[in-house]
Amino acid sequence: MLYQFIEYQRSLIEPWTAWAAQATNAFTERDCLLARIPGASCFAAGYEMLYRLGKTYGKPAFGMTAIDADGRTVAVDEQVALERPFCRLLQFAHDPVAARGRRPVVLVCAPLAGHHAVLMREVVEILLPVHEVYVTDWRVLSQ
């Protein structure tokens, strides 16, 4: 229910977001008369803030390709271990299949508060040299 409310709110302010982006450009573009008004940079900053509040940001990738394990650089492979409509279970592997199963398994549950699992990247980097790491990557219902 909360995600549906957030999506409703986001779609409701979408026209204001587009308008704020255009107003920001009008107050910062050199050829525009509005940019010559005293205090135009303050107006532009206010509209920029309104634009950033309503802007939707894409989901960033983990992008973890290597880690430092015992003073050597080891390649990391990100795999989708399980896929469901509401979540993907990501597995981060850095050693041959034969060595797996001997290390403790850790499940990192990313917060379900509109944030992305990539915010847990540093935790995964710290755990990965000595653990098998799985991360919950929650999906937004509107995707």
N, CA, C and O atoms as CSV, one atom per row, in Angstrom:
chain,resi,resn,atom,element,x,y,z
A,1,MET,N,N,0.816,-1.199,0.000
A,1,MET,CA,C,0.000,0.000,0.000
A,1,MET,C,C,0.857,1.260,0.000
A,1,MET,O,O,0.534,2.238,-0.674
A,2,LEU,N,N,1.946,1.232,0.755
A,2,LEU,CA,C,2.804,2.405,0.847
A,2,LEU,C,C,3.450,2.731,-0.499
A,2,LEU,O,O,3.537,3.899,-0.879
A,3,TYR,N,N,3.907,1.697,-1.224
A,3,TYR,CA,C,4.521,1.941,-2.523
A,3,TYR,C,C,3.513,2.508,-3.519
A,3,TYR,O,O,3.865,3.361,-4.334
A,4,GLN,N,N,2.275,2.049,-3.464
A,4,GLN,CA,C,1.257,2.585,-4.358
A,4,GLN,C,C,1.001,4.062,-4.057
A,4,GLN,O,O,0.799,4.862,-4.971
A,5,PHE,N,N,1.010,4.418,-2.772
A,5,PHE,CA,C,0.836,5.822,-2.383
A,5,PHE,C,C,2.013,6.662,-2.880
A,5,PHE,O,O,1.822,7.777,-3.365
A,6,ILE,N,N,3.221,6.130,-2.759
A,6,ILE,CA,C,4.408,6.862,-3.221
A,6,ILE,C,C,4.350,7.062,-4.732
A,6,ILE,O,O,4.662,8.145,-5.228
A,7,GLU,N,N,3.952,6.027,-5.464
A,7,GLU,CA,C,3.830,6.151,-6.914
A,7,GLU,C,C,2.733,7.145,-7.302
A,7,GLU,O,O,2.891,7.896,-8.264
A,8,TYR,N,N,1.628,7.153,-6.562
A,8,TYR,CA,C,0.556,8.121,-6.809
A,8,TYR,C,C,1.075,9.541,-6.579
A,8,TYR,O,O,0.821,10.443,-7.378
A,9,GLN,N,N,1.797,9.723,-5.488
A,9,GLN,CA,C,2.364,11.036,-5.179
A,9,GLN,C,C,3.352,11.464,-6.260
A,9,GLN,O,O,3.351,12.620,-6.683
A,10,ARG,N,N,4.190,10.536,-6.704
A,10,ARG,CA,C,5.188,10.835,-7.721
A,10,ARG,C,C,4.520,11.252,-9.036
A,10,ARG,O,O,4.954,12.207,-9.680
A,11,SER,N,N,3.470,10.537,-9.428
A,11,SER,CA,C,2.779,10.899,-10.672
A,11,SER,C,C,2.003,12.209,-10.529
A,11,SER,O,O,1.804,12.924,-11.511
A,12,LEU,N,N,1.568,12.521,-9.312
A,12,LEU,CA,C,0.846,13.764,-9.068
A,12,LEU,C,C,1.757,14.988,-9.207
A,12,LEU,O,O,1.324,16.021,-9.719
A,13,ILE,N,N,2.998,14.885,-8.764
A,13,ILE,CA,C,3.906,16.039,-8.827
A,13,ILE,C,C,4.765,16.049,-10.088
A,13,ILE,O,O,5.593,16.942,-10.264
A,14,GLU,N,N,4.577,15.068,-10.963
A,14,GLU,CA,C,5.376,15.000,-12.188
A,14,GLU,C,C,5.266,16.265,-13.048
A,14,GLU,O,O,6.291,16.739,-13.537
A,15,PRO,N,N,4.074,16.832,-13.255
A,15,PRO,CA,C,4.017,18.080,-14.031
A,15,PRO,C,C,4.783,19.229,-13.367
A,15,PRO,O,O,5.410,20.036,-14.053
A,16,TRP,N,N,4.731,19.301,-12.045
A,16,TRP,CA,C,5.465,20.345,-11.330
A,16,TRP,C,C,6.970,20.144,-11.466
A,16,TRP,O,O,7.727,21.112,-11.535
A,17,THR,N,N,7.396,18.898,-11.505
A,17,THR,CA,C,8.811,18.592,-11.662
A,17,THR,C,C,9.302,19.066,-13.027
A,17,THR,O,O,10.364,19.679,-13.126
A,18,ALA,N,N,8.541,18.787,-14.068
A,18,ALA,CA,C,8.913,19.221,-15.417
A,18,ALA,C,C,8.924,20.744,-15.505
A,18,ALA,O,O,9.809,21.330,-16.129
A,19,TRP,N,N,7.947,21.373,-14.883
A,19,TRP,CA,C,7.883,22.838,-14.879
A,19,TRP,C,C,9.086,23.425,-14.142
A,19,TRP,O,O,9.669,24.410,-14.593
A,20,ALA,N,N,9.458,22.825,-13.015
A,20,ALA,CA,C,10.596,23.318,-12.239
A,20,ALA,C,C,11.892,23.191,-13.026
A,20,ALA,O,O,12.760,24.058,-12.928
A,21,ALA,N,N,12.038,22.120,-13.808
A,21,ALA,CA,C,13.236,21.959,-14.635
A,21,ALA,C,C,13.326,23.078,-15.672
A,21,ALA,O,O,14.400,23.636,-15.900
A,22,GLN,N,N,12.189,23.402,-16.300
A,22,GLN,CA,C,12.180,24.470,-17.296
A,22,GLN,C,C,12.431,25.841,-16.657
A,22,GLN,O,O,13.122,26.682,-17.232
A,23,ALA,N,N,11.870,26.056,-15.473
A,23,ALA,CA,C,12.079,27.329,-14.770
A,23,ALA,C,C,13.543,27.483,-14.367
A,23,ALA,O,O,14.098,28.580,-14.435
A,24,THR,N,N,14.161,26.389,-13.949
A,24,THR,CA,C,15.587,26.433,-13.610
A,24,THR,C,C,16.402,26.855,-14.816
A,24,THR,O,O,17.284,27.707,-14.705
A,25,ASN,N,N,16.112,26.261,-15.974
A,25,ASN,CA,C,16.820,26.628,-17.204
A,25,ASN,C,C,16.585,28.082,-17.570
A,25,ASN,O,O,17.504,28.761,-18.029
A,26,ALA,N,N,15.365,28.569,-17.374
A,26,ALA,CA,C,15.049,29.956,-17.724
A,26,ALA,C,C,15.842,30.937,-16.862
A,26,ALA,O,O,16.275,31.978,-17.354
A,27,PHE,N,N,16.036,30.614,-15.580
A,27,PHE,CA,C,16.756,31.533,-14.696
A,27,PHE,C,C,18.275,31.382,-14.781
A,27,PHE,O,O,19.001,32.179,-14.185
A,28,THR,N,N,18.766,30.391,-15.500
A,28,THR,CA,C,20.221,30.208,-15.596
A,28,THR,C,C,20.759,30.411,-17.011
A,28,THR,O,O,21.962,30.607,-17.181
A,29,GLU,N,N,19.908,30.370,-18.019
A,29,GLU,CA,C,20.373,30.522,-19.396
A,29,GLU,C,C,20.722,31.973,-19.676
A,29,GLU,O,O,19.952,32.877,-19.349
A,30,ARG,N,N,21.862,32.193,-20.270
A,30,ARG,CA,C,22.367,33.559,-20.479
A,30,ARG,C,C,21.483,34.411,-21.381
A,30,ARG,O,O,21.330,35.611,-21.153
A,31,ASP,N,N,20.906,33.796,-22.397
A,31,ASP,CA,C,20.120,34.562,-23.368
A,31,ASP,C,C,18.711,34.885,-22.884
A,31,ASP,O,O,18.013,35.661,-23.537
A,32,CYS,N,N,18.279,34.334,-21.795
A,32,CYS,CA,C,16.924,34.546,-21.286
A,32,CYS,C,C,16.868,35.818,-20.432
A,32,CYS,O,O,17.790,36.104,-19.668
A,33,LEU,N,N,15.788,36.566,-20.572
A,33,LEU,CA,C,15.631,37.803,-19.804
A,33,LEU,C,C,15.510,37.537,-18.300
A,33,LEU,O,O,15.933,38.362,-17.490
A,34,LEU,N,N,14.939,36.400,-17.926
A,34,LEU,CA,C,14.785,36.087,-16.505
A,34,LEU,C,C,16.124,35.913,-15.795
A,34,LEU,O,O,16.222,36.129,-14.587
A,35,ALA,N,N,17.146,35.526,-16.537
A,35,ALA,CA,C,18.469,35.341,-15.941
A,35,ALA,C,C,19.108,36.668,-15.550
A,35,ALA,O,O,20.064,36.688,-14.775
A,36,ARG,N,N,18.597,37.768,-16.071
A,36,ARG,CA,C,19.158,39.097,-15.783
A,36,ARG,C,C,18.495,39.761,-14.576
A,36,ARG,O,O,18.943,40.818,-14.131
A,37,ILE,N,N,17.444,39.160,-14.048
A,37,ILE,CA,C,16.760,39.710,-12.872
A,37,ILE,C,C,17.685,39.580,-11.663
A,37,ILE,O,O,18.335,38.549,-11.492
A,38,PRO,N,N,17.750,40.626,-10.814
A,38,PRO,CA,C,18.556,40.477,-9.596
A,38,PRO,C,C,18.005,39.335,-8.742
A,38,PRO,O,O,16.800,39.253,-8.502
A,39,GLY,N,N,18.885,38.469,-8.293
A,39,GLY,CA,C,18.482,37.323,-7.486
A,39,GLY,C,C,18.056,36.123,-8.311
A,39,GLY,O,O,17.473,35.180,-7.774
A,40,ALA,N,N,18.337,36.142,-9.606
A,40,ALA,CA,C,17.933,35.042,-10.481
A,40,ALA,C,C,18.563,33.719,-10.045
A,40,ALA,O,O,17.943,32.665,-10.178
A,41,SER,N,N,19.777,33.770,-9.531
A,41,SER,CA,C,20.433,32.529,-9.102
A,41,SER,C,C,19.706,31.912,-7.904
A,41,SER,O,O,19.678,30.691,-7.755
A,42,CYS,N,N,19.120,32.754,-7.054
A,42,CYS,CA,C,18.344,32.237,-5.919
A,42,CYS,C,C,17.058,31.567,-6.387
A,42,CYS,O,O,16.675,30.515,-5.874
A,43,PHE,N,N,16.393,32.181,-7.366
A,43,PHE,CA,C,15.199,31.563,-7.942
A,43,PHE,C,C,15.559,30.234,-8.602
A,43,PHE,O,O,14.854,29.237,-8.446
A,44,ALA,N,N,16.666,30.240,-9.340
A,44,ALA,CA,C,17.108,29.017,-10.023
A,44,ALA,C,C,17.399,27.911,-9.016
A,44,ALA,O,O,17.067,26.750,-9.254
A,45,ALA,N,N,18.013,28.262,-7.902
A,45,ALA,CA,C,18.323,27.265,-6.867
A,45,ALA,C,C,17.042,26.690,-6.262
A,45,ALA,O,O,16.964,25.489,-5.999
A,46,GLY,N,N,16.045,27.537,-6.040
A,46,GLY,CA,C,14.771,27.065,-5.495
A,46,GLY,C,C,14.057,26.118,-6.442
A,46,GLY,O,O,13.546,25.077,-6.028
A,47,TYR,N,N,14.026,26.485,-7.713
A,47,TYR,CA,C,13.394,25.614,-8.704
A,47,TYR,C,C,14.184,24.312,-8.892
A,47,TYR,O,O,13.605,23.250,-9.122
A,48,GLU,N,N,15.504,24.413,-8.790
A,48,GLU,CA,C,16.338,23.209,-8.882
A,48,GLU,C,C,16.019,22.250,-7.742
A,48,GLU,O,O,15.979,21.036,-7.943
A,49,MET,N,N,15.792,22.785,-6.553
A,49,MET,CA,C,15.446,21.945,-5.399
A,49,MET,C,C,14.090,21.265,-5.611
A,49,MET,O,O,13.936,20.079,-5.318
A,50,LEU,N,N,13.113,22.015,-6.118
A,50,LEU,CA,C,11.807,21.439,-6.419
A,50,LEU,C,C,11.926,20.337,-7.471
A,50,LEU,O,O,11.274,19.298,-7.369
A,51,TYR,N,N,12.761,20.573,-8.478
A,51,TYR,CA,C,12.977,19.576,-9.517
A,51,TYR,C,C,13.598,18.295,-8.936
A,51,TYR,O,O,13.168,17.191,-9.269
A,52,ARG,N,N,14.587,18.443,-8.087
A,52,ARG,CA,C,15.260,17.266,-7.511
A,52,ARG,C,C,14.352,16.485,-6.563
A,52,ARG,O,O,14.502,15.271,-6.427
A,53,LEU,N,N,13.415,17.164,-5.908
A,53,LEU,CA,C,12.474,16.459,-5.038
A,53,LEU,C,C,11.536,15.550,-5.827
A,53,LEU,O,O,11.149,14.485,-5.346
A,54,GLY,N,N,11.173,15.965,-7.029
A,54,GLY,CA,C,10.228,15.183,-7.815
A,54,GLY,C,C,10.860,14.266,-8.841
A,54,GLY,O,O,10.178,13.426,-9.428
A,55,LYS,N,N,12.155,14.415,-9.064
A,55,LYS,CA,C,12.837,13.620,-10.072
A,55,LYS,C,C,12.919,12.157,-9.631
A,55,LYS,O,O,13.132,11.865,-8.455
A,56,THR,N,N,12.748,11.251,-10.581
A,56,THR,CA,C,12.914,9.832,-10.278
A,56,THR,C,C,14.321,9.414,-10.687
A,56,THR,O,O,14.808,9.764,-11.762
A,57,TYR,N,N,14.947,8.668,-9.814
A,57,TYR,CA,C,16.312,8.226,-10.045
A,57,TYR,C,C,16.305,6.745,-10.387
A,57,TYR,O,O,15.558,5.969,-9.792
A,58,GLY,N,N,17.124,6.360,-11.332
A,58,GLY,CA,C,17.224,4.969,-11.738
A,58,GLY,C,C,17.906,4.117,-10.675
A,58,GLY,O,O,18.581,4.628,-9.781
A,59,LYS,N,N,17.718,2.837,-10.791
A,59,LYS,CA,C,18.308,1.903,-9.842
A,59,LYS,C,C,19.772,1.674,-10.208
A,59,LYS,O,O,20.058,1.188,-11.302
A,60,PRO,N,N,20.698,2.011,-9.324
A,60,PRO,CA,C,22.109,1.810,-9.644
A,60,PRO,C,C,22.500,0.338,-9.529
A,60,PRO,O,O,21.868,-0.429,-8.803
A,61,ALA,N,N,23.538,-0.037,-10.247
A,61,ALA,CA,C,24.043,-1.411,-10.204
A,61,ALA,C,C,25.115,-1.518,-9.119
A,61,ALA,O,O,25.735,-0.523,-8.745
A,62,PHE,N,N,25.321,-2.725,-8.627
A,62,PHE,CA,C,26.391,-2.934,-7.649
A,62,PHE,C,C,27.737,-2.609,-8.285
A,62,PHE,O,O,28.544,-1.891,-7.695
A,63,GLY,N,N,27.983,-3.128,-9.473
A,63,GLY,CA,C,29.218,-2.822,-10.189
A,63,GLY,C,C,30.469,-3.327,-9.502
A,63,GLY,O,O,31.559,-2.817,-9.758
A,64,MET,N,N,30.337,-4.312,-8.641
A,64,MET,CA,C,31.482,-4.843,-7.907
A,64,MET,C,C,32.142,-5.904,-8.788
A,64,MET,O,O,31.558,-6.962,-9.024
A,65,THR,N,N,33.347,-5.631,-9.273
A,65,THR,CA,C,34.031,-6.573,-10.155
A,65,THR,C,C,35.203,-7.262,-9.471
A,65,THR,O,O,35.603,-8.347,-9.893
A,66,ALA,N,N,35.762,-6.659,-8.424
A,66,ALA,CA,C,36.903,-7.254,-7.726
A,66,ALA,C,C,36.929,-6.786,-6.275
A,66,ALA,O,O,36.422,-5.715,-5.941
A,67,ILE,N,N,37.533,-7.615,-5.418
A,67,ILE,CA,C,37.720,-7.257,-4.010
A,67,ILE,C,C,39.169,-7.532,-3.626
A,67,ILE,O,O,39.893,-8.229,-4.337
A,68,ASP,N,N,39.577,-6.977,-2.498
A,68,ASP,CA,C,40.906,-7.234,-1.953
A,68,ASP,C,C,40.765,-8.304,-0.877
A,68,ASP,O,O,40.168,-8.053,0.170
A,69,ALA,N,N,41.310,-9.496,-1.126
A,69,ALA,CA,C,41.241,-10.602,-0.173
A,69,ALA,C,C,42.654,-11.047,0.164
A,69,ALA,O,O,43.364,-11.583,-0.687
A,70,ASP,N,N,43.057,-10.826,1.397
A,70,ASP,CA,C,44.392,-11.208,1.874
A,70,ASP,C,C,45.503,-10.590,1.037
A,70,ASP,O,O,46.497,-11.248,0.727
A,71,GLY,N,N,45.331,-9.331,0.674
A,71,GLY,CA,C,46.362,-8.610,-0.054
A,71,GLY,C,C,46.409,-8.883,-1.544
A,71,GLY,O,O,47.307,-8.384,-2.223
A,72,ARG,N,N,45.486,-9.646,-2.072
A,72,ARG,CA,C,45.451,-9.898,-3.514
A,72,ARG,C,C,44.079,-9.524,-4.063
A,72,ARG,O,O,43.073,-9.596,-3.357
A,73,THR,N,N,44.056,-9.131,-5.310
A,73,THR,CA,C,42.806,-8.743,-5.957
A,73,THR,C,C,42.143,-9.987,-6.543
A,73,THR,O,O,42.751,-10.737,-7.306
A,74,VAL,N,N,40.874,-10.185,-6.164
A,74,VAL,CA,C,40.124,-11.359,-6.600
A,74,VAL,C,C,38.880,-10.883,-7.350
A,74,VAL,O,O,38.183,-9.975,-6.896
A,75,ALA,N,N,38.606,-11.499,-8.497
A,75,ALA,CA,C,37.428,-11.144,-9.285
A,75,ALA,C,C,36.153,-11.604,-8.586
A,75,ALA,O,O,36.130,-12.658,-7.950
A,76,VAL,N,N,35.098,-10.810,-8.707
A,76,VAL,CA,C,33.809,-11.110,-8.088
A,76,VAL,C,C,32.773,-11.297,-9.191
A,76,VAL,O,O,32.724,-10.534,-10.156
A,77,ASP,N,N,31.954,-12.318,-9.028
A,77,ASP,CA,C,30.898,-12.611,-9.992
A,77,ASP,C,C,29.546,-12.419,-9.313
A,77,ASP,O,O,29.244,-13.085,-8.323
A,78,GLU,N,N,28.739,-11.514,-9.840
A,78,GLU,CA,C,27.391,-11.271,-9.303
A,78,GLU,C,C,26.399,-12.107,-10.101
A,78,GLU,O,O,26.330,-11.994,-11.325
A,79,GLN,N,N,25.629,-12.946,-9.407
A,79,GLN,CA,C,24.669,-13.817,-10.067
A,79,GLN,C,C,23.309,-13.660,-9.403
A,79,GLN,O,O,23.216,-13.315,-8.225
A,80,VAL,N,N,22.262,-13.916,-10.167
A,80,VAL,CA,C,20.916,-13.941,-9.610
A,80,VAL,C,C,20.643,-15.382,-9.194
A,80,VAL,O,O,20.487,-16.255,-10.048
A,81,ALA,N,N,20.583,-15.636,-7.893
A,81,ALA,CA,C,20.367,-16.983,-7.374
A,81,ALA,C,C,18.897,-17.375,-7.415
A,81,ALA,O,O,18.570,-18.542,-7.625
A,82,LEU,N,N,18.011,-16.405,-7.214
A,82,LEU,CA,C,16.581,-16.667,-7.177
A,82,LEU,C,C,15.852,-15.407,-7.623
A,82,LEU,O,O,16.231,-14.298,-7.247
A,83,GLU,N,N,14.816,-15.578,-8.418
A,83,GLU,CA,C,14.056,-14.413,-8.896
A,83,GLU,C,C,12.575,-14.615,-8.623
A,83,GLU,O,O,11.989,-15.635,-8.986
A,84,ARG,N,N,11.985,-13.622,-7.976
A,84,ARG,CA,C,10.562,-13.629,-7.667
A,84,ARG,C,C,9.986,-12.281,-8.103
A,84,ARG,O,O,10.749,-11.345,-8.348
A,85,PRO,N,N,8.659,-12.158,-8.207
A,85,PRO,CA,C,8.067,-10.886,-8.642
A,85,PRO,C,C,8.388,-9.712,-7.716
A,85,PRO,O,O,8.391,-8.566,-8.167
A,86,PHE,N,N,8.653,-9.964,-6.459
A,86,PHE,CA,C,8.886,-8.904,-5.490
A,86,PHE,C,C,10.353,-8.722,-5.124
A,86,PHE,O,O,10.711,-7.714,-4.515
A,87,CYS,N,N,11.214,-9.684,-5.484
A,87,CYS,CA,C,12.603,-9.633,-5.027
A,87,CYS,C,C,13.493,-10.495,-5.912
A,87,CYS,O,O,13.057,-11.488,-6.495
A,88,ARG,N,N,14.749,-10.086,-5.991
A,88,ARG,CA,C,15.787,-10.932,-6.584
A,88,ARG,C,C,16.793,-11.242,-5.479
A,88,ARG,O,O,17.148,-10.361,-4.695
A,89,LEU,N,N,17.247,-12.476,-5.416
A,89,LEU,CA,C,18.275,-12.860,-4.458
A,89,LEU,C,C,19.588,-12.905,-5.213
A,89,LEU,O,O,19.792,-13.762,-6.073
A,90,LEU,N,N,20.486,-11.970,-4.884
A,90,LEU,CA,C,21.769,-11.878,-5.561
A,90,LEU,C,C,22.821,-12.660,-4.791
A,90,LEU,O,O,22.862,-12.624,-3.562
A,91,GLN,N,N,23.668,-13.365,-5.523
A,91,GLN,CA,C,24.771,-14.091,-4.912
A,91,GLN,C,C,26.063,-13.499,-5.453
A,91,GLN,O,O,26.220,-13.291,-6.657
A,92,PHE,N,N,26.977,-13.236,-4.539
A,92,PHE,CA,C,28.283,-12.723,-4.919
A,92,PHE,C,C,29.301,-13.823,-4.680
A,92,PHE,O,O,29.474,-14.292,-3.555
A,93,ALA,N,N,29.976,-14.234,-5.756
A,93,ALA,CA,C,30.937,-15.329,-5.678
A,93,ALA,C,C,32.302,-14.831,-6.116
A,93,ALA,O,O,32.412,-14.016,-7.032
A,94,HIS,N,N,33.346,-15.329,-5.452
A,94,HIS,CA,C,34.688,-14.919,-5.845
A,94,HIS,C,C,35.680,-16.077,-5.862
A,94,HIS,O,O,36.880,-15.845,-6.010
A,95,ASP,N,N,35.221,-17.300,-5.716
A,95,ASP,CA,C,36.142,-18.432,-5.744
A,95,ASP,C,C,35.547,-19.575,-6.555
A,95,ASP,O,O,34.360,-19.543,-6.879
A,96,PRO,N,N,36.338,-20.572,-6.886
A,96,PRO,CA,C,35.802,-21.696,-7.664
A,96,PRO,C,C,34.670,-22.401,-6.936
A,96,PRO,O,O,34.551,-22.311,-5.714
A,97,VAL,N,N,33.856,-23.090,-7.685
A,97,VAL,CA,C,32.692,-23.781,-7.132
A,97,VAL,C,C,33.121,-24.795,-6.074
A,97,VAL,O,O,32.390,-25.013,-5.109
A,98,ALA,N,N,34.274,-25.411,-6.229
A,98,ALA,CA,C,34.738,-26.430,-5.282
A,98,ALA,C,C,34.955,-25.853,-3.882
A,98,ALA,O,O,34.773,-26.558,-2.890
A,99,ALA,N,N,35.343,-24.578,-3.794
A,99,ALA,CA,C,35.617,-23.980,-2.486
A,99,ALA,C,C,34.345,-23.501,-1.798
A,99,ALA,O,O,34.367,-23.219,-0.600
A,100,ARG,N,N,33.248,-23.403,-2.525
A,100,ARG,CA,C,31.996,-22.958,-1.918
A,100,ARG,C,C,31.454,-24.031,-0.997
A,100,ARG,O,O,31.748,-25.214,-1.173
A,101,GLY,N,N,30.692,-23.640,-0.052
A,101,GLY,CA,C,30.126,-24.592,0.897
A,101,GLY,C,C,30.989,-24.744,2.143
A,101,GLY,O,O,30.510,-25.217,3.174
A,102,ARG,N,N,32.252,-24.349,2.061
A,102,ARG,CA,C,33.122,-24.414,3.230
A,102,ARG,C,C,33.112,-23.106,4.014
A,102,ARG,O,O,33.540,-23.063,5.168
A,103,ARG,N,N,32.629,-22.060,3.393
A,103,ARG,CA,C,32.564,-20.765,4.078
A,103,ARG,C,C,31.159,-20.549,4.611
A,103,ARG,O,O,30.195,-21.041,4.026
A,104,PRO,N,N,31.027,-19.814,5.721
A,104,PRO,CA,C,29.678,-19.539,6.248
A,104,PRO,C,C,28.864,-18.686,5.264
A,104,PRO,O,O,29.402,-17.827,4.565
A,105,VAL,N,N,27.580,-18.943,5.232
A,105,VAL,CA,C,26.670,-18.214,4.350
A,105,VAL,C,C,26.047,-17.068,5.128
A,105,VAL,O,O,25.622,-17.234,6.271
A,106,VAL,N,N,26.000,-15.894,4.488
A,106,VAL,CA,C,25.405,-14.708,5.103
A,106,VAL,C,C,24.343,-14.154,4.167
A,106,VAL,O,O,24.584,-13.975,2.973
A,107,LEU,N,N,23.161,-13.881,4.723
A,107,LEU,CA,C,22.095,-13.232,3.969
A,107,LEU,C,C,22.004,-11.788,4.443
A,107,LEU,O,O,21.723,-11.521,5.612
A,108,VAL,N,N,22.243,-10.870,3.525
A,108,VAL,CA,C,22.137,-9.437,3.828
A,108,VAL,C,C,20.775,-8.978,3.334
A,108,VAL,O,O,20.511,-8.962,2.132
A,109,CYS,N,N,19.918,-8.609,4.266
A,109,CYS,CA,C,18.571,-8.136,3.921
A,109,CYS,C,C,18.596,-6.620,3.806
A,109,CYS,O,O,18.709,-5.904,4.801
A,110,ALA,N,N,18.490,-6.156,2.590
A,110,ALA,CA,C,18.488,-4.713,2.340
A,110,ALA,C,C,17.204,-4.116,2.900
A,110,ALA,O,O,16.172,-4.787,2.919
A,111,PRO,N,N,17.251,-2.861,3.358
A,111,PRO,CA,C,16.043,-2.237,3.893
A,111,PRO,C,C,14.962,-2.107,2.835
A,111,PRO,O,O,15.253,-1.875,1.662
A,112,LEU,N,N,13.733,-2.256,3.248
A,112,LEU,CA,C,12.592,-2.163,2.339
A,112,LEU,C,C,11.887,-0.831,2.564
A,112,LEU,O,O,10.705,-0.791,2.905
A,113,ALA,N,N,12.620,0.245,2.371
A,113,ALA,CA,C,12.064,1.565,2.637
A,113,ALA,C,C,12.239,2.473,1.429
A,113,ALA,O,O,12.444,3.678,1.576
A,114,GLY,N,N,12.159,1.898,0.238
A,114,GLY,CA,C,12.334,2.704,-0.953
A,114,GLY,C,C,13.783,2.876,-1.343
A,114,GLY,O,O,14.089,3.574,-2.309
A,115,HIS,N,N,14.686,2.242,-0.599
A,115,HIS,CA,C,16.108,2.330,-0.903
A,115,HIS,C,C,16.511,1.162,-1.787
A,115,HIS,O,O,15.753,0.206,-1.949
A,116,HIS,N,N,17.684,1.241,-2.347
A,116,HIS,CA,C,18.190,0.175,-3.195
A,116,HIS,C,C,19.228,-0.639,-2.440
A,116,HIS,O,O,19.912,-0.127,-1.554
A,117,ALA,N,N,19.337,-1.907,-2.801
A,117,ALA,CA,C,20.270,-2.812,-2.132
A,117,ALA,C,C,21.715,-2.378,-2.315
A,117,ALA,O,O,22.577,-2.763,-1.526
A,118,VAL,N,N,21.992,-1.591,-3.331
A,118,VAL,CA,C,23.362,-1.152,-3.579
A,118,VAL,C,C,23.910,-0.310,-2.419
A,118,VAL,O,O,25.123,-0.142,-2.298
A,119,LEU,N,N,23.025,0.218,-1.569
A,119,LEU,CA,C,23.478,0.952,-0.389
A,119,LEU,C,C,24.211,0.038,0.587
A,119,LEU,O,O,24.927,0.513,1.468
A,120,MET,N,N,24.032,-1.274,0.432
A,120,MET,CA,C,24.699,-2.254,1.284
A,120,MET,C,C,26.021,-2.733,0.676
A,120,MET,O,O,26.587,-3.726,1.134
A,121,ARG,N,N,26.508,-2.046,-0.333
A,121,ARG,CA,C,27.712,-2.462,-1.049
A,121,ARG,C,C,28.920,-2.624,-0.134
A,121,ARG,O,O,29.638,-3.619,-0.238
A,122,GLU,N,N,29.156,-1.677,0.750
A,122,GLU,CA,C,30.322,-1.757,1.637
A,122,GLU,C,C,30.221,-2.954,2.574
A,122,GLU,O,O,31.228,-3.594,2.876
A,123,VAL,N,N,29.021,-3.255,3.031
A,123,VAL,CA,C,28.819,-4.424,3.890
A,123,VAL,C,C,29.183,-5.698,3.128
A,123,VAL,O,O,29.848,-6.585,3.662
A,124,VAL,N,N,28.740,-5.774,1.877
A,124,VAL,CA,C,29.045,-6.939,1.044
A,124,VAL,C,C,30.554,-7.044,0.821
A,124,VAL,O,O,31.109,-8.141,0.891
A,125,GLU,N,N,31.217,-5.933,0.558
A,125,GLU,CA,C,32.667,-5.946,0.345
A,125,GLU,C,C,33.420,-6.434,1.575
A,125,GLU,O,O,34.427,-7.130,1.446
A,126,ILE,N,N,32.947,-6.081,2.759
A,126,ILE,CA,C,33.608,-6.502,3.996
A,126,ILE,C,C,33.367,-7.987,4.263
A,126,ILE,O,O,34.273,-8.693,4.704
A,127,LEU,N,N,32.157,-8.460,3.998
A,127,LEU,CA,C,31.814,-9.858,4.275
A,127,LEU,C,C,32.361,-10.836,3.239
A,127,LEU,O,O,32.638,-11.989,3.567
A,128,LEU,N,N,32.514,-10.404,2.029
A,128,LEU,CA,C,32.808,-11.306,0.921
A,128,LEU,C,C,34.103,-12.111,1.033
A,128,LEU,O,O,34.102,-13.273,0.628
A,129,PRO,N,N,35.196,-11.576,1.552
A,129,PRO,CA,C,36.412,-12.393,1.596
A,129,PRO,C,C,36.294,-13.671,2.437
A,129,PRO,O,O,37.014,-14.635,2.174
A,130,VAL,N,N,35.418,-13.706,3.427
A,130,VAL,CA,C,35.347,-14.879,4.304
A,130,VAL,C,C,33.967,-15.533,4.348
A,130,VAL,O,O,33.773,-16.493,5.094
A,131,HIS,N,N,33.002,-15.038,3.566
A,131,HIS,CA,C,31.653,-15.581,3.581
A,131,HIS,C,C,31.116,-15.762,2.166
A,131,HIS,O,O,31.590,-15.136,1.217
A,132,GLU,N,N,30.120,-16.631,2.047
A,132,GLU,CA,C,29.286,-16.644,0.849
A,132,GLU,C,C,28.184,-15.625,1.117
A,132,GLU,O,O,27.475,-15.736,2.118
A,133,VAL,N,N,28.030,-14.646,0.249
A,133,VAL,CA,C,27.126,-13.529,0.515
A,133,VAL,C,C,25.954,-13.547,-0.457
A,133,VAL,O,O,26.128,-13.646,-1.671
A,134,TYR,N,N,24.756,-13.449,0.112
A,134,TYR,CA,C,23.510,-13.303,-0.640
A,134,TYR,C,C,22.864,-11.997,-0.204
A,134,TYR,O,O,22.901,-11.644,0.975
A,135,VAL,N,N,22.275,-11.281,-1.152
A,135,VAL,CA,C,21.660,-9.983,-0.862
A,135,VAL,C,C,20.249,-9.954,-1.444
A,135,VAL,O,O,20.037,-10.351,-2.590
A,136,THR,N,N,19.285,-9.484,-0.652
A,136,THR,CA,C,17.925,-9.288,-1.153
A,136,THR,C,C,17.882,-7.974,-1.931
A,136,THR,O,O,18.287,-6.930,-1.421
A,137,ASP,N,N,17.400,-8.031,-3.137
A,137,ASP,CA,C,17.284,-6.857,-3.988
A,137,ASP,C,C,15.797,-6.669,-4.286
A,137,ASP,O,O,15.269,-7.244,-5.238
A,138,TRP,N,N,15.132,-5.863,-3.468
A,138,TRP,CA,C,13.679,-5.689,-3.566
A,138,TRP,C,C,13.328,-4.946,-4.837
A,138,TRP,O,O,14.080,-4.087,-5.299
A,139,ARG,N,N,12.182,-5.283,-5.396
A,139,ARG,CA,C,11.690,-4.617,-6.596
A,139,ARG,C,C,10.603,-3.612,-6.229
A,139,ARG,O,O,9.845,-3.814,-5.281
A,140,VAL,N,N,10.543,-2.552,-6.979
A,140,VAL,CA,C,9.469,-1.581,-6.822
A,140,VAL,C,C,8.275,-2.116,-7.618
A,140,VAL,O,O,8.447,-2.583,-8.743
A,141,LEU,N,N,7.099,-2.054,-7.061
A,141,LEU,CA,C,5.925,-2.646,-7.694
A,141,LEU,C,C,5.595,-2.050,-9.044
A,141,LEU,O,O,4.977,-2.720,-9.872
A,142,SER,N,N,5.988,-0.809,-9.293
A,142,SER,CA,C,5.622,-0.161,-10.557
A,142,SER,C,C,6.533,-0.560,-11.703
A,142,SER,O,O,6.278,-0.173,-12.843
A,143,GLN,N,N,7.579,-1.316,-11.442
A,143,GLN,CA,C,8.516,-1.699,-12.508
A,143,GLN,C,C,7.955,-2.817,-13.336
A,143,GLN,O,O,8.602,-3.271,-14.279
